[in-house]
Amino acid sequence: MSNAGRATRFQTYDLTAFHGPNAGYVLDLYERFRANPDDVDPDARAFFASLDPSSLRRLTSSPNGITPPAAAGVSGVDVAKVVGAVELALAIREYGHLAVRLDPLGSDPLGAPELLPGAHGLNEEDLAALPASVVGGPSTEGAANAAEVIDRLREIYIGTVGYDLDHIQIPAERLWLRDAVESCRFAKPMSPETKRSLLSRLTQVETFERFLHQTYLGQKRFSIEGNDMLVPMLDHIIQGAAAEGAREVVMGMAHRGRLNVLTHVLGKPYEAILTGFEGGRRRSETAASDVSDDSTGDVKYHLGAKLARDKTTGQVHEVPIVLAPNPSHLEAVDPVVVGMARASQDDRSAAGAPARDPRASLAILLHGDAAFPGQGVVAETLNLSGLKGYTVGGTIHIIVNNQIGYTTDIEDSRSTLYASDLAKGFEIPIVHVSADDPEACLTASRMAVAYREEFGKDFLIDLVGYRRWGHNEGDEPAFTQP
């Protein structure tokens, strides 16, 4: 094809269609062409040779455009600054979670040098001189310049929630997650009434644990203290699932926090819990008939329950909640819970392959921070999550992360930075939240339910707290609040 033909083909495109990083790339090519035409390919050379310089001015005057280099005869900025701004925004989106302060005990986050403008050859003045469209995304709406967009991204990605999402490979999911995060769709401000309700809920959780600790001093109870927000989070997840049509919730968990979940999430009467501490001397007549008790010979923190609980989400939804019994093998319950949820979803009323309704049952798995990466059954269960014969339309996972595995510190229990890193191999979105940040915890809970509803896949919340009491829980505190 002749140079004239190539130029004609290029000129069918409107230069103002290029914006943000694409415009920066076009202008970079133009600079290379001006320095040495042989540095660009024949098509680009033909295009720039016949280019009307006024088209560059149209590019800069476009609301989505950028300012071209001064060498083009128009006042502007270095294209390298544009590229740097794009790289900075990308770094914040991908590595911002490394700088979020997640530890309620106050340890410093790892951080990342890529999060600083200087790592990309920029300063705040450079960012202020660039248009907001350079960065792109929902955060650009109403922003005066790139500096304002970068500040918004910092607030979102390096604020109170750690969005660990760069391992997601499916474009539609990446786009949905990015839009959900940057539009702050699930970060709803709490009204005074909601705050009072949440405080009341947390007071119930804390008072119950304190009563058990003071009344049954020295007895193992695997306290939830340090991760108290787990109960309101479960409330939100169950409410959200019920509003989306779930007819049953199946849960599995290890010992940590189990008694509080039994009491405040499933509604097991206090009398039934106290019977376990009393060694079976007292039996509560109000306990549900299908709730296991000490007559089985099992200990109180292995027991399960199946109770119905009213959930209010604009309307009243009565949702049966099942907590599967779990022995001391921690994560052994995971495939059992997923199997129970799948059985509830399959309709076997007609001959042939059963029809399946993934909304019929929601599986929730609560993991320990050492057990999640440490036990093979977790990876085996995750591997089945997307297979046709085993999928349940998405399991919501919560790592109840008290930063100590039984009696083992983090540095001696895993080789990864996060307890949740195993899930990256299965492209499961991960959100890290501090257990001392109620609003962040509820934001993650809403996002988990919405993602499962949208894509029918697993979602993981890493709830970072601490263990308030030592293993025997009758001794001095292993950790105290900062």
N, C-alpha and C positions, 0 to 999 in steps of 0.2 A: 504494500500500500504506500502511495506517495505521501510526502510530508503534508501536502495540501489536503489529501484525503483524511489523514490522521487528525489534522487540525479541525477539519469540518466535523469529524466524529466527536472530538472533544467539546466543540463549541455547542453541541446539542445540550450540554449540561449547564445549568445556571450555577455560577460560582457561589452565589449566596446560599446555595443548598448546603455548603460546607460550614460547619460551626464547631465550636469546642475543640477537642483534640484533632478532629478531621481537618478543620481549618488550619490549625497549627501545622499539621503535616503538609498540607498544600503549600503553605507559605515557606516551610522549610525546603521543600523541593524547589520552589521559585528562587530562593536564595542560592541554592546549589547550582541552579541553572545559570544565574547571573554570574557566578564565580567561574563556572566551567560548564558549558552546555553538554559536554560529553559525560558529565557525572550523573545525568538522568537518562532514563530509557527513551527510545525514539518517540513513543507516543507523547510522553510528558514534554519532550523537547519541542515537538511540533506544536503542542498546545500553548506553551509559554512563548514561543516565537511569534505566535499570532495573537497573543493576549492583549486586550485593550487595558491599559493601566487603570482606567476608570472602574473596571470590574473589581479591582482590589479595593477601591474606595467604596463601592457598593457593599462589598463584603464587610468592611469596617462599620458602615452605617447601619447594617442589618442588626435587629435586636438580638439575634443569635450569633453575630459575628464576633471577630476579634480584630485587634489592631495589627496591621501588617508591619513588617520591619521598615525602619527608616530608609533603607536602601531602595525600597520600592517607590520612593517619592512621596510617602505618606507618613505623618508623624505616628510613632508606634513604639512597641517594646520588643525585646529580644524573644524570639520564638522559644528559646531555651527556658524562659520564665513560664511560658504557657505549658510546656512539657513538664516542668518541675511542679507546677500547681496540680496538674492531672495526677502525677505520681504521688504527690503528698496526699491528695484526696483518696487515692487507691490504698495507700499505706494505712490511713486512718480507718478505712472500712475493713481492711483485712487484719490489721494488727492492733487496732485500738483496744481490744479486750486484754492485751498484755499490760496495759497501763491502768486498768480499772482497779480501784481499791476494793477488793472482795473480802479480805480477811477481817472479820470483826475484832480480832485481837490486835490489829494495827500493823501487821508486817507490810513492808513496801512491796508493790507489784514489780514484776520483772522489768517491764518497760521495753521500748524498742527505739533505736536511734532514728529509724525511718519516720517516726511520728513528728519529728522536728523539722520546721521549714529549712533550716540550714543544711540538712542532709540532702536537700534537693536544689541547693543553690539559691534559696529564696530568703527574704525577710518579710516582715509584715507590710512594709511599704510596697514591695513588689506585688503582694497579693491584693492590696487595696487598689492597685493600678489596673488590675485585670478584671474583665467582666465576669459576672456570676456564672454565665453559661459555660465558661471554661471547665468548671467542675462537673456540672450536670447533676441530674437526679432531683427528687422532690424537694430537697433542701434549698434549691436555687430560687424557689418561688418567693417573690417579694424582696430578694436580697439585692443590695446595692452593688456589691462587687464580690470577687472571689474570697477576700478576707472574711467577709461576713458569712459566706457559705462554709468556709473551713471552720469557723468558730462554731457554727451549728453542728457540723459533723463531729467536732471534738466533744461537744456537749452530749451528743447522742451515743457515740461509740466509745468515748473515754469518760463517761459520766458514772452512772450507778449500775449499768447493766453491761456485761461482757458478751457481745455477739460473736460467736465463734462459728463462722459460716462459710469460710472461703474454700472448704473442701466439697461443697455441693456442686455437682457437675451438670445437672439438668438445668438448661437455661430458664425454663418457666418457673422453676422453684427458686432459682437465684433472683429472678426479677421480682417475684412475689415477696420474698424475704427482705430484699433491699427496700422495696416500696413500703412494706409494713414497718420496718425499722425507722426509715428516714421520715416517713409521714407521721411517726409517733401514734399510729393508729391504736395501739394497745396500751399506751402510756396515759391512762385516763387519770386526771387529777381527782383526788378523793374529797368528797364533800364533808363538812363537819359531822354530819350524821353517819356517814360511812366510817369516818375515823373513830367515832365513839363505838360503833358496832365492832370494828376490828380490835379496839382496845379491850372491849368486854370479852371478845373471843380469846385473845391472848392471856387475859387475866384468868379465865377458866383453865387454860392449859397450864399456866405457871402455878396457880393455887393448888391444882390437883397434884402436881409433881412435888411441891413443897410439903403438902400434907403427907404423901407417901413417904417422903424422906424423913420427916420428923416423927411419924408414927411407927414406921417399920425400919428403924435405923439399922443399917448394916445388911438389909436384904437386897438382893439384886433386883433392879427394876429397869435397867437400861434406859435411863432418863432421856427424854426428848430435849431437855434444857440445853440451850445453845443453838437449837434448830426449831424453836417454837413456831416459826412461821409455816412449818410444814402443814399444820392443821388448817389454817385459813387458805393455804394454797390448794389443798385437797378439796375444801369447800368450793372454791372457785372453779376448779376443774370439773367436779361432779355437777355443779350447777350448769356450767357451760355445756357439758355433754348432754345433760337432761334437756336443756333448751333446744339442742340439735336433734333430739329424738331418741337418745339412748334409753333403753328399757332396763338395763342392768349394768352395774359396775363391778368388775372383778379385780381385786387388789391382792398383791403379794408383797411381803416385806420381811426383813429380818427382825431382830429383837429391839433395836434402838428406836424408841418412841412408840412401840407397839401398844402398850397399855393406854396411852393417851389417844392414839388413833382409834382403838376399840371403843373407848368411852365417848370421845367427842366427835368422831366422824361417823362411826357406825351406831352410836347411841346405846351401847351396852351399859346397863345400869351400874352406878358406882358400887352398889351392894355386891354385884357379881364379881367385880374386880377385887374388892376387899376380901371376899371369900377366899380367893387364891392366897392372899397374904396370911389369912387366919388358919391356913392348913385344912380347910374343909369343915371347920367346926360350925361355921355359920353358912346357911344356904339362903339365898335370896329367892323369895317366891315371885319376885317381879322379873327375874331373869328370863329371857326368851328361851323357849323350850328347845330350840335348835342351836343354842350356844353351848360349845364344849365347856366343861368345867373340870375341876380337879379329880372328879370321880373316874376320869379316864386314866389317871396315873401320870398325866403329862404336866409339865410346869406351866405357870400362868402366862409366860411370854412366848409359848409355842402355840397357844390356842388361836382358833379362828372364830368367825361369827358370820351369820347371815341375817341381816336385819333390814327392814324397810325404813327409810327416812324421808321426810318431806323436805323438798328443796324449793325455795321460792325464787323465781326468776321472772317476775312480772305475772306469772301464773304459778300454781302449785303443781309440782311434779313429784310423785312418789316413786323413788328409785330404789329398788333392792340393791344393797351393797354387800358383796361377799368378800371377806378377808380370808384367804386360804390358810389353813393351818400350816405351820412351817417348823421343821425340826432345827437342830443346831447347825445344819449344813448350809446356812445362810442363803446362797443364791439357788439352791436346789429347787426352790419353789417357782422359779421363773418360767420354765416350760410348762409347768402344771397350770399356772394362771393363764398363759396364752392359750393352752389347750381348752381350758374351761370357757374362755371367751369365745373361741372358735366354735365350740359345741353349741353355745347359746345363739350364735349367729346363723347356724345351719338349720334350715327348715327341712325336716325329713318326713313330712306328712304325705308326700307323694313318692311314687316309684321313680327310680333313676337317681342321677346325681342331685344332691340337695341344693335348693336355692339358698343363697347366702345374702344376709342383710348386715353389712359391716356396722351399721348404726345401732343394731340391736344391743350390742354389748361393748363396753369400753374396758380395755385392760390397762391397769396402772401398776407399774412395778417400782418399788422403793428399794434402792440399792445402798450398800455401804461403800464408802470411798475407797477402802482397801479391797473389798470383795469384788467390786465391779471390774477392775483390771486384773484381779488376781485369780479369779475362778473361771475355768474354761467353759462352764455351762453358760456363762453370760454370752460369750462369743458365739457359741453354738446356737443359742436362742436368737440372737440378733441375725445370724446367718439365715435363719428360717423366715425372718419377718417379711421378706418380699416374695416368697415362693407361693405359687398358686394354691398348693395344698395346705399351707400353714398360715397364710396371712390373716390378720384380724383387722385389717384396715387401719393399722397404726396403733402402737402402744405408746403411752406417755410414761417416760422414765424420769424418776427424780433420784439423784444421788444425794442421800442425806449425809453430807460431807462434814464430819466433825474434826477432820484433819488428823485423825489418829485411828489406826486400824487395830482394834482390840487393845493391844499394848504396844503397838509399833508406830514410830514416827514416820512421816511422809517419806523422808529420804531413804528409809530402809524398807519401804513397802512397794514402791513402783519405780519404773525407769522413765516415766513420762512426766511432763510438766503438770498436766491436769489429770485428775482421776477419771475424767470423761473421755480421754483421747482415744480409747478403743473404739468408740462410736464413730469416729471419723472414717474408719475403714468401710463403714456401711452407709456413708453419706447421710448421716442423721444430723439434723441441725442441733446445735448445742448453744444454750444460753447459760452463762454463769451469773449468779446473783448472790449478794451477801444476805445471810439470814437476818441481819440487823437492819435491813432496808425493806420495810413492808411494801412500799409502792413498787419497787423493782421486782419483788417476788410475785406480786399480783400481775404485773405486766407480762412476766414470763409465762405465768399460768394461762392468761388469756391467749397469748400467742401460740402456746402449745395446742390448745383446743382448736383454734382456727386453722392451724397448719394441718392437723390431722383431718379436719373436716374437708379442707380444700384438696389435699393430695392423698389421703388415706395411707400415710406413712408415719413411722416412729418419730418422736421428738424427745429431746433430753434436756432436763433442767439440772444444772449443777448447783445445789443449794449449799453454799459455803458458810459453815458456822463454826462451832467449837464444841468440845465436850466439857461440860461444867464440872462433872464429878469423875473421880477415878473409877477403875474397873469395879471395885466392890461397892462403890457408891455410898459407903458409910464413913469413908475417910475424908481427909482434907481435899479441897478442890484440886483437880488436875490442872484446870485453867480457870481463870476468873475474868470477868468482863474488864476491858480496858477503861 
